[in-house]
Amino acid sequence: MKFLDLNKQYREVKTEVDSAIRGVFERSDFILGREVKLFEEEFARYCKTKYAVGVNSGTGALFLALKSLDIQRGDEVIIPVFTFIATAFAVSYAGAKPVFVDVDENTYCLDVKAVEKVITKRTKAIIPVHLYGHPAEMKKILDIAKGYNLKVIEDAAQAHGAVYNYHGSLRKVGSMGDMGCFSFYPTKNLGACGDAGAIVTNNKKIYQKLMMLRDCGRVSKYEHAIIGYNARLDTLQAAILRAKLRNLDRWNRLRQEKARLYTKLLSDVGGVILPSEEENAKHVYHLYVIRVKNRKRLCRILKKHHIPFLIHYPIPLHLQKAYKNLGYKKGDFPVAETIAGQIMSLPMYPHLEEKEIKLIAHILKDVFKG
């Protein structure tokens, strides 16, 4: 058993992917070629936004989104303290200060009740993270942002296709804030065969600036209007992503089916906290994350039975050495610290077999029964 078997996914779409790759080699348009433009159009349409800009990674997407808003040294950006560190790094790369906020104990997303407490005159933006595939509480976040004239950049790196009920309208994550940022790292719900990312937006001015920022500040081949970056989406990756995008909704439905089976089999197991799904959100289960109090013991037993697992993420951002200079200390974010000590990700991907889920559930039941 594997935690994630990408070869099974490849075998399913092999014909389409191989054909797409051959097409790029035949045209040899490796940099900003035809497939990039087509993928951008299709991904914008999928997210129900006007524009999409293909970039080099999810981290690059967040960084360029911040740069497009002229966020710089002396500015502050609010982010959840419990997420992958790239969210914070993007803020640091822009020269701004990441300001951490605790997370909701049920969804593990940004705790909206804590946001207003950390807003200052220097605050310029909020980056909610749709963690593990569950949408953050966007209505409240956008209401706060509007009240304080702040920008909202959605970190949707783990939530391709997740849906949120916004004022009675079902909206894809990434489409509600000023921008939405996606990672297409190979393990994501929509993954490339290497690093890749995208930014979606409905704002034409932001879109035009992003197009320059990702391509050396160009307005023509040798004319550079602003200081830009080499942060383009490779044509090969765009071709692969186009082939996979057509399958994303179906793959997400399969993830949801696997999650329902896990939940059904584990619902009566005392000592295990299962993932929750808020009424106004549709979880796409990039990860299926449980919580247990004696994680070390469970890790030992799962290893003994050759059951793969991972921990996303064992150290909250305020306790990372990289951010020691911010002056946070243990105890500042109790929910995140508790979660970080208990979480465990079980195998989750569209091609995971029912018998594998049943085996994992059987072992967990035995552990907690004993």
C-alpha positions, 0 to 999 in steps of 0.5 A: 500500500502507498500513501499516494499512488500517482502511477495509477492516475497516470495510467488512467490518463496516459493516452491524453497526457502522452499525446499532449506532451508529444504535441508540445515537442512537435511544436517546440513552443516550450515557453509560454506556448499554445497550451499555456494560453489554453490552460489559462482559459480553461482553468479560469472557466473552471473556477468561474473567474474572468482570468487565470495566469499560469505561474511556476508554483503555488508559492510563486502564485502567492508571492506574485499576488502580493506583488501585484497589490504593491505589498512591501516592507512595513506592511502586514499580512494576516495568515493562519498559523497552521498551514504549510510554511509557503504561505508565510514565505510568500509574505516574507519574500514580498518584504512584508510581515506575516501576522499569525492568527489561530485556526478553527478547531473543526475545520483547521482554517482561519479563525475569523473571530481572531482576525479583527484583534490583529488588524493594525494601520499596517495591515494590507491583506488577509490570506485565508487558506482552504486547508486540506480541501475544506473552504475557509469561512469566506463570507465573514472574512470578506465582510471583515476585509471590506470593513477595513479596506483590506485585500483578500488572497485565497490560498487554494493550493489544497482545494481545487474544485472545493465549493463554498455557499456565498450568499446563496451562490455556490462559488469555487474557492479562489473566485471570491477574494481579489485573487485565488492562488493554486499549486499544481504540485504533483500530489495536489488534487490537480497536479502537474509533473513538476512544480506549477501554479496559477492565479485567478482573478476577476480584476483586469488591472491585476491580471495585466500586472500579473502577466508582466510580473510573471514574465520579466516585467515585459510589455514586448520582447525587449521592453520591460515596464516594471521589475518582474520575475522569471515565474512562468508556467512551462508549456509542458506542464500546462499541456499535462494540466489540461489533460488532467483538468477534464477529470478533476471533478470526477476525481474529487467525487471519488475522494469524497466517496473514499472520505465517506467510507473512512468516516462510516467505518471509523465513526464509532471508534472512540479516541479518533476525531474525524474530519468535519465538513461545514454545512456551507462548504464542500470538502474535496479531501486533498487529505483525510486528516484524523486526530488522536491523543496518543499519536506516537503509539498509533504511528508505531502500530501503523508502521508495524502493519506497513500502513503509510501515513503522514503528518500535515503539519507537526510544527505551527508557523509561530514555533518554526525557527525561521520565524523566531524573530517575530517573537511568538512563543509556545502557548500563543496559539493553543488550538493550532498547537493542540492540532499539530500534536494530534493530526495524522493524514491517512492515505487519500487519493481517487484510486485508493481501493475500498479494501485498503480503506477497510484494512486501515479502519480495521487496524485503527479499531483494534488499536482503540478497542485495546 
